Amino acid sequence: MKVDIYFDMETFKIIIANEQHFKYAEPICQLIEASAQQRGTGIAKRKPEYVKQKMANGNAIIALCGEELAGFCYIEVWSHGRYVANSGLIVNPNYRKKGLAKKIKEKAFNHARDSYPKARVFGITTSLAVMKINSDLGYRPVTFSELTQDEAFWKGCQSCPNYDILLRNQAKLCLCTGMLAPSKEESMKVDLSHTIINKKE
């Protein structure tokens, strides 16, 4: 019988990955592929070299429980820095349903906005859990036309079993839902305008 072990967030170390975490690149890729197969929908497959590049550039978030890989997410930059995406969000099956995915996503979201304050943050997903996390962070559902039109991004969908649907619809829609959050600079302008209005009132 499987024993359900309790974990709180203090159990996990959620940090910006670097070269010291290269040893986790292969397990991360295996976890991404296993998750895609389990869902039967698309998470773009990645090679260890790609994951290592993200770590070296400071564009990856890793979660550890002791020395064990607990979760991962990386940042991609598109359309000459006008858009960023938090991609490849995965959690080790041993640590799912603990709220870890939300914490990793929050860390990646804030890191992306701090690193690229002019860029809007977007994502595409079929996961209801990810949609809920995104909504809590300020994303809103949008059509694909509001996302990056960078061809390299859409080519990343080629490993998804639904890629033919995307092609048939000329990259305008698929089974994924597109979600978009304002850039950090846009959010700051909105907050400032609200502050000014409130002061006037």
Backbone torsions as a table, in degrees:
resi	resn	phi	psi	omega
1	MET	NA	133.6	-179.6
2	LYS	-75.2	130.9	178.6
3	VAL	-96.1	126.9	-179.9
4	ASP	-83.2	108.9	-178.3
5	ILE	-88.5	135.3	-177.9
6	TYR	-82.6	134.0	174.6
7	PHE	-129.0	135.9	168.3
8	ASP	-110.7	173.6	-173.8
9	MET	-64.8	-23.0	178.1
10	GLU	-70.1	-16.6	177.6
11	THR	-68.3	-29.0	-173.0
12	PHE	-102.4	145.8	172.6
13	LYS	-108.0	112.4	-178.3
14	ILE	-111.1	110.0	-169.7
15	ILE	-138.4	166.7	172.3
16	ILE	-75.8	123.2	-175.8
17	ALA	-73.7	156.1	176.5
18	ASN	-146.8	-167.3	-176.0
19	GLU	-59.0	-25.8	179.7
20	GLN	-65.6	-15.6	-176.3
21	HIS	-103.6	12.1	-179.7
22	PHE	-56.4	-31.5	-176.8
23	LYS	-63.3	-17.4	-179.6
24	TYR	-90.6	-5.0	-174.6
25	ALA	-59.4	-47.5	-179.6
26	GLU	-64.6	-48.4	176.1
27	PRO	-59.6	-34.5	178.0
28	ILE	-63.0	-47.0	179.9
29	CYS	-62.8	-39.0	177.8
30	GLN	-65.0	-38.9	179.7
31	LEU	-68.3	-39.8	177.5
32	ILE	-62.0	-45.5	-179.0
33	GLU	-66.5	-41.9	179.7
34	ALA	-63.7	-38.6	179.5
35	SER	-66.0	-40.7	179.1
36	ALA	-63.7	-42.0	-179.9
37	GLN	-66.9	-37.8	-179.5
38	GLN	-65.8	-41.0	-179.6
39	ARG	-75.0	-30.0	-174.1
40	GLY	75.0	12.0	177.9
41	THR	-131.2	-175.4	-164.5
42	GLY	-90.6	123.0	156.3
43	ILE	-124.3	124.3	-176.5
44	ALA	-59.7	129.9	178.1
45	LYS	-69.1	144.1	178.4
46	ARG	-131.2	151.1	177.2
47	LYS	-95.6	154.6	-179.6
48	PRO	-54.0	-35.3	-179.5
49	GLU	-62.9	-37.4	179.9
50	TYR	-67.2	-44.5	179.4
51	VAL	-62.7	-41.7	178.6
52	LYS	-62.3	-39.0	178.2
53	GLN	-60.7	-42.7	178.4
54	LYS	-62.5	-41.7	178.0
55	MET	-62.9	-45.3	-178.1
56	ALA	-64.2	-32.4	-179.1
57	ASN	-85.4	-2.0	-178.2
58	GLY	75.2	22.1	-177.6
59	ASN	-111.0	39.6	178.5
60	ALA	-146.9	146.7	177.1
61	ILE	-117.2	131.5	178.8
62	ILE	-124.6	142.7	176.1
63	ALA	-115.6	131.1	-178.5
64	LEU	-124.7	144.4	170.7
65	CYS	-116.7	98.3	-168.4
66	GLY	67.7	-120.0	176.8
67	GLU	-103.5	0.8	-177.3
68	GLU	-89.5	138.0	175.6
69	LEU	-64.7	123.6	179.4
70	ALA	-107.5	-31.1	-179.6
71	GLY	-174.6	172.0	-174.2
72	PHE	-162.5	153.4	174.1
73	CYS	-160.0	148.0	178.8
74	TYR	-132.3	164.2	-176.8
75	ILE	-110.9	133.8	174.1
76	GLU	-119.6	144.5	-178.5
77	VAL	-112.8	131.2	-174.8
78	TRP	-132.4	162.1	175.1
79	SER	51.8	48.5	176.5
80	HIS	56.5	41.1	174.2
81	GLY	85.9	5.3	179.2
82	ARG	-82.4	-19.2	178.8
83	TYR	-135.7	146.9	168.9
84	VAL	-132.0	151.6	178.9
85	ALA	-130.3	139.7	170.5
86	ASN	-94.5	112.4	-170.9
87	SER	-121.5	166.3	173.3
88	GLY	62.7	31.5	179.4
89	LEU	-67.2	117.8	178.6
90	ILE	-138.9	151.9	176.9
91	VAL	-130.8	134.2	174.9
92	ASN	-54.2	131.4	-179.3
93	PRO	-52.4	-28.3	179.6
94	ASN	-66.6	-17.7	-173.5
95	TYR	-123.5	18.7	179.5
96	ARG	-78.8	160.5	179.8
97	LYS	62.8	31.0	176.3
98	LYS	-115.6	0.1	-175.6
99	GLY	87.0	6.9	-176.2
100	LEU	-69.3	-39.8	-179.2
101	ALA	-56.9	-41.6	-179.6
102	LYS	-63.7	-40.8	-179.4
103	LYS	-67.7	-39.8	177.7
104	ILE	-64.8	-44.4	-179.4
105	LYS	-63.0	-41.6	178.2
106	GLU	-60.9	-44.1	179.6
107	LYS	-62.7	-44.7	-179.9
108	ALA	-66.4	-41.0	-179.8
109	PHE	-61.5	-49.7	-178.9
110	ASN	-67.8	-37.6	178.6
111	HIS	-65.8	-40.2	178.8
112	ALA	-63.3	-43.6	-178.1
113	ARG	-70.2	-35.1	177.1
114	ASP	-69.3	-38.1	-177.7
115	SER	-77.0	-32.1	-177.2
116	TYR	-133.4	71.8	-172.5
117	PRO	-64.4	-19.3	179.5
118	LYS	-89.1	-9.7	-172.1
119	ALA	-92.6	137.7	171.8
120	ARG	-78.5	145.4	-177.3
121	VAL	-102.3	127.9	-177.2
122	PHE	-135.3	169.0	175.4
123	GLY	-164.8	161.1	171.8
124	ILE	-127.5	138.3	-175.9
125	THR	-156.0	155.0	171.3
126	THR	-107.5	-2.5	-174.9
127	SER	-86.4	123.4	177.4
128	LEU	-64.9	-34.7	179.4
129	ALA	-63.9	-42.6	178.4
130	VAL	-67.1	-39.6	177.5
131	MET	-59.2	-40.6	179.3
132	LYS	-65.0	-44.5	178.4
133	ILE	-61.5	-45.5	-180.0
134	ASN	-60.3	-44.7	180.0
135	SER	-59.4	-41.9	179.3
136	ASP	-63.8	-27.6	-179.8
137	LEU	-86.7	-8.3	177.7
138	GLY	109.8	5.3	173.9
139	TYR	-71.2	156.2	171.7
140	ARG	-134.4	148.4	177.8
141	PRO	-65.0	137.5	179.7
142	VAL	-140.9	164.6	172.5
143	THR	-75.2	158.8	-179.4
144	PHE	-60.7	-23.5	-178.5
145	SER	-66.1	-20.3	179.4
146	GLU	-88.1	-4.9	-180.0
147	LEU	-94.1	177.5	177.4
148	THR	-57.5	142.6	175.5
149	GLN	-102.3	13.3	178.7
150	ASP	-61.8	120.3	-176.6
151	GLU	-61.1	-31.9	-178.6
152	ALA	-63.0	-33.6	178.7
153	PHE	-64.8	-47.7	-176.2
154	TRP	-70.8	-27.2	174.4
155	LYS	-65.3	-24.9	178.0
156	GLY	-66.0	-13.5	178.9
157	CYS	-84.6	-2.9	-173.8
158	GLN	-60.9	-28.3	-179.3
159	SER	-82.0	-4.0	179.5
160	CYS	-81.4	137.0	178.8
161	PRO	-64.4	-13.6	179.9
162	ASN	-97.4	10.9	-174.9
163	TYR	-59.1	-33.3	-179.9
164	ASP	-64.3	-31.6	177.6
165	ILE	-66.2	-42.4	178.3
166	LEU	-61.1	-43.2	-179.6
167	LEU	-65.4	-43.2	-178.7
168	ARG	-61.5	-28.4	-179.0
169	ASN	-100.9	16.4	175.7
170	GLN	54.0	40.1	177.7
171	ALA	59.9	25.0	179.6
172	LYS	-96.2	-23.4	176.0
173	LEU	-164.2	159.5	178.3
174	CYS	-157.3	-162.2	177.4
175	LEU	-76.6	-20.9	177.6
176	CYS	-73.1	152.7	171.2
177	THR	-100.9	129.8	175.6
178	GLY	-83.6	137.0	179.8
179	MET	-135.1	143.3	-173.0
180	LEU	-138.5	136.5	175.2
181	ALA	-120.5	147.3	179.8
182	PRO	-65.9	158.7	176.2
183	SER	-68.8	166.4	178.2
184	LYS	-62.7	-39.7	179.3
185	GLU	-64.5	-40.9	178.1
186	GLU	-63.6	-42.2	179.8
187	SER	-64.2	-38.9	-180.0
188	MET	-66.0	-37.1	178.3
189	LYS	-66.0	-41.1	178.4
190	VAL	-64.3	-44.5	179.0
191	ASP	-61.5	-40.4	-179.7
192	LEU	-65.6	-43.0	-179.7
193	SER	-65.1	-37.6	176.9
194	HIS	-64.5	-39.3	179.2
195	THR	-63.0	-42.8	179.9
196	ILE	-64.5	-43.8	-180.0
197	ILE	-62.8	-43.6	-179.3
198	ASN	-64.1	-36.6	179.3
199	LYS	-67.4	-38.0	179.7
200	LYS	-65.5	-36.4	-179.0
201	GLU	-71.5	NA	NA
